Amino acid sequence: MSYVRLGRSGLKVSRLCLGCMSYGDPGWRPWVLDEEAARPFFRRALDLGINFFDTADMYSRGRSEEVTGRLLREMAPRHDYVLATKLFFPVEKKGPNRSGLSRKHVLEACDASLRRLGTEFIDLYQVHRWDPDTPFEEALSALDTLVRSGKVRYLGASSMAAWQFAKALYLSDRRGGERFASMQNHYNLVYREEEREMIPLCIEEGVGLVPWSPLARGFLTGTRRRGEEPETARGRSDEFADQLYFRGEDFDVLDALLSVSSSLDLPPARVALAWLLSRPGVTAPIVGATKLPHLEDAFAALDVRLGDDAVARLEAPYRPHPVLGHDQPTPRAAR
Ligand SMILES: NC(=O)c1ccc[n+]([C@@H]2O[C@H](COP(=O)([O-])OP(=O)(O)OC[C@H]3O[C@@H](n4cnc5c(N)ncnc54)[C@H](OP(=O)(O)O)[C@@H]3O)[C@@H](O)[C@H]2O)c1
């Protein structure tokens, strides 16, 4: 396993991050694994050298943080792994101050995550989305407080418009506050809109990219085919995936992937991940694994070098998409 700096920060992370949205409470989503079923994935990930684990307070309504925190505590010294979580969405109960990035919610959400994770500090605390109802200066000052108090080591952000992230970086610099070290964004072979604005911004600003759903929630693995019932439990029940993928042009990209993987004699997931790992600015894709061989494929992708011809064939069918994976809230001034 190789380890790289997260953006221009000094934090070293493995080139793969294990996404822990798949672990927690099967009552939340039918494809989520419970703690016992999740244990071997953490064991194997650590054995492979993965030191970077991503969860969020909302996954399995808090249960993902509990499982992630407990299994990692059981298996490795705290200083040997990088624990990332997120805030913004409501966890168990909805209420006017139970979501968003107000100072009240940021401080309370962090304490709740620390309790569930069973740790004294979060290595990477990420804002899951932009909050159109809170001045970003307020969010930043609350996040700064967390870093200064030692509860949080680094700050990260997740899916938002590039102008919003540029504003966030500008405001933190102007205030002399803590900067965002990473951007967790939606990026894979069937969703490349981030190449237009967000990725150049992150490269220019020294922000590490940690793409989510690098295999398009399983769409880029060969277990979902045009006109056929998906083969897996997640394939049949992942409603968010239905909103994001399965367009005609996505199947054209999938066809290209299946053809390139067959000519290279490699599994499609390995080729799709190898492509993402080779893209400029990408620090560590956040892989989701519900079967142990998924981890082996992800690890093997680190050694795959795609030639120019294979890359050209993989990229050729892509057509621009609408923004998918996050809302585009109206700026406060325009409302
Ligand atoms: N910030 C955000 O807004 C956001 C949004 C989404 C996700 N995330 C993060 O990103 C992480 C990963 O998301 P994801 O689970 O959607 O990622 P993904 O890697 O795109 O999809 C994972 C799914 O792909 C299939 N798969 C993986 N490897 C495979 C292989 N080698 N062969 C065949 N199938 C394979 C499995 O589907 P089956 O289960 O069907 O076999 C697995 O559940 C999450 O855990 C979370 O940490 C963040």
The ligand as an SDF file (V2000), in Angstrom:
LIG
                    3D

 48 52  0  0  0  0  0  0  0  0999 V2000
  -20.1700   12.3170    0.5740 N   0  0  0  0  0  0  0  0  0  0  0  0
  -21.2170   11.7560    0.0320 C   0  0  0  0  0  0  0  0  0  0  0  0
  -22.2100   12.4160   -0.2760 O   0  0  0  0  0  0  0  0  0  0  0  0
  -21.2010   10.2790   -0.2130 C   0  0  0  0  0  0  0  0  0  0  0  0
  -22.2060    9.6720   -0.9880 C   0  0  0  0  0  0  0  0  0  0  0  0
  -22.1160    8.2960   -1.1840 C   0  0  0  0  0  0  0  0  0  0  0  0
  -21.0870    7.5500   -0.6430 C   0  0  0  0  0  0  0  0  0  0  0  0
  -20.1380    8.1800    0.1260 N   0  0  0  0  0  0  0  0  0  0  0  0
  -18.9920    7.4340    0.6870 C   0  0  0  0  0  0  0  0  0  0  0  0
  -18.4490    6.6300   -0.3400 O   0  0  0  0  0  0  0  0  0  0  0  0
  -18.3690    5.2870    0.1270 C   0  0  0  0  0  0  0  0  0  0  0  0
  -18.4770    4.3310   -1.0210 C   0  0  0  0  0  0  0  0  0  0  0  0
  -19.7340    4.4880   -1.6640 O   0  0  0  0  0  0  0  0  0  0  0  0
  -20.3550    3.2830   -2.4800 P   0  0  0  0  0  0  0  0  0  0  0  0
  -20.5760    2.1240   -1.5790 O   0  0  0  0  0  0  0  0  0  0  0  0
  -21.5010    3.8280   -3.2510 O   0  0  0  0  0  0  0  0  0  0  0  0
  -19.0940    2.9560   -3.4430 O   0  0  0  0  0  0  0  0  0  0  0  0
  -18.8480    2.1250   -4.7540 P   0  0  0  0  0  0  0  0  0  0  0  0
  -17.4730    1.5750   -4.5830 O   0  0  0  0  0  0  0  0  0  0  0  0
  -19.1350    2.9650   -5.9420 O   0  0  0  0  0  0  0  0  0  0  0  0
  -19.9430    0.9720   -4.7510 O   0  0  0  0  0  0  0  0  0  0  0  0
  -19.8230   -0.1270   -3.9080 C   0  0  0  0  0  0  0  0  0  0  0  0
  -20.6360   -1.2700   -4.4800 C   0  0  0  0  0  0  0  0  0  0  0  0
  -20.0540   -1.7100   -5.7000 O   0  0  0  0  0  0  0  0  0  0  0  0
  -20.0790   -3.1140   -5.7640 C   0  0  0  0  0  0  0  0  0  0  0  0
  -18.6790   -3.5740   -5.8330 N   0  0  0  0  0  0  0  0  0  0  0  0
  -17.5990   -3.0520   -5.2020 C   0  0  0  0  0  0  0  0  0  0  0  0
  -16.4920   -3.7040   -5.5800 N   0  0  0  0  0  0  0  0  0  0  0  0
  -16.8740   -4.6640   -6.4420 C   0  0  0  0  0  0  0  0  0  0  0  0
  -16.1830   -5.6530   -7.1660 C   0  0  0  0  0  0  0  0  0  0  0  0
  -14.8610   -5.7660   -7.0820 N   0  0  0  0  0  0  0  0  0  0  0  0
  -16.8910   -6.4910   -7.9670 N   0  0  0  0  0  0  0  0  0  0  0  0
  -18.2310   -6.3790   -8.0810 C   0  0  0  0  0  0  0  0  0  0  0  0
  -18.9450   -5.4480   -7.4000 N   0  0  0  0  0  0  0  0  0  0  0  0
  -18.2790   -4.5920   -6.6040 C   0  0  0  0  0  0  0  0  0  0  0  0
  -20.7870   -3.6170   -4.5350 C   0  0  0  0  0  0  0  0  0  0  0  0
  -22.1390   -3.7330   -4.9300 O   0  0  0  0  0  0  0  0  0  0  0  0
  -23.0540   -4.9530   -4.3980 P   0  0  0  0  0  0  0  0  0  0  0  0
  -23.2380   -4.6690   -2.9240 O   0  0  0  0  0  0  0  0  0  0  0  0
  -24.2810   -4.7980   -5.2050 O   0  0  0  0  0  0  0  0  0  0  0  0
  -22.2750   -6.2200   -4.6350 O   0  0  0  0  0  0  0  0  0  0  0  0
  -20.6250   -2.4740   -3.5620 C   0  0  0  0  0  0  0  0  0  0  0  0
  -21.6940   -2.3830   -2.6350 O   0  0  0  0  0  0  0  0  0  0  0  0
  -19.4600    5.1670    1.1740 C   0  0  0  0  0  0  0  0  0  0  0  0
  -19.2410    4.0780    2.0510 O   0  0  0  0  0  0  0  0  0  0  0  0
  -19.3490    6.5010    1.8430 C   0  0  0  0  0  0  0  0  0  0  0  0
  -18.2830    6.4650    2.7790 O   0  0  0  0  0  0  0  0  0  0  0  0
  -20.1880    9.5130    0.3440 C   0  0  0  0  0  0  0  0  0  0  0  0
  1  2  1  0
  2  3  2  0
  2  4  1  0
  4  5  1  0
  4 48  2  0
  5  6  2  0
  6  7  1  0
  7  8  2  0
  8  9  1  0
  8 48  1  0
  9 10  1  0
  9 46  1  0
 10 11  1  0
 11 12  1  0
 11 44  1  0
 12 13  1  0
 13 14  1  0
 14 15  2  0
 14 16  1  0
 14 17  1  0
 17 18  1  0
 18 19  2  0
 18 20  1  0
 18 21  1  0
 21 22  1  0
 22 23  1  0
 23 24  1  0
 23 42  1  0
 24 25  1  0
 25 26  1  0
 25 36  1  0
 26 27  1  0
 26 35  1  0
 27 28  2  0
 28 29  1  0
 29 30  1  0
 29 35  2  0
 30 31  1  0
 30 32  2  0
 32 33  1  0
 33 34  2  0
 34 35  1  0
 36 37  1  0
 36 42  1  0
 37 38  1  0
 38 39  2  0
 38 40  1  0
 38 41  1  0
 42 43  1  0
 44 45  1  0
 44 46  1  0
 46 47  1  0
M  CHG  2   8   1  16  -1
M  END
$$$$
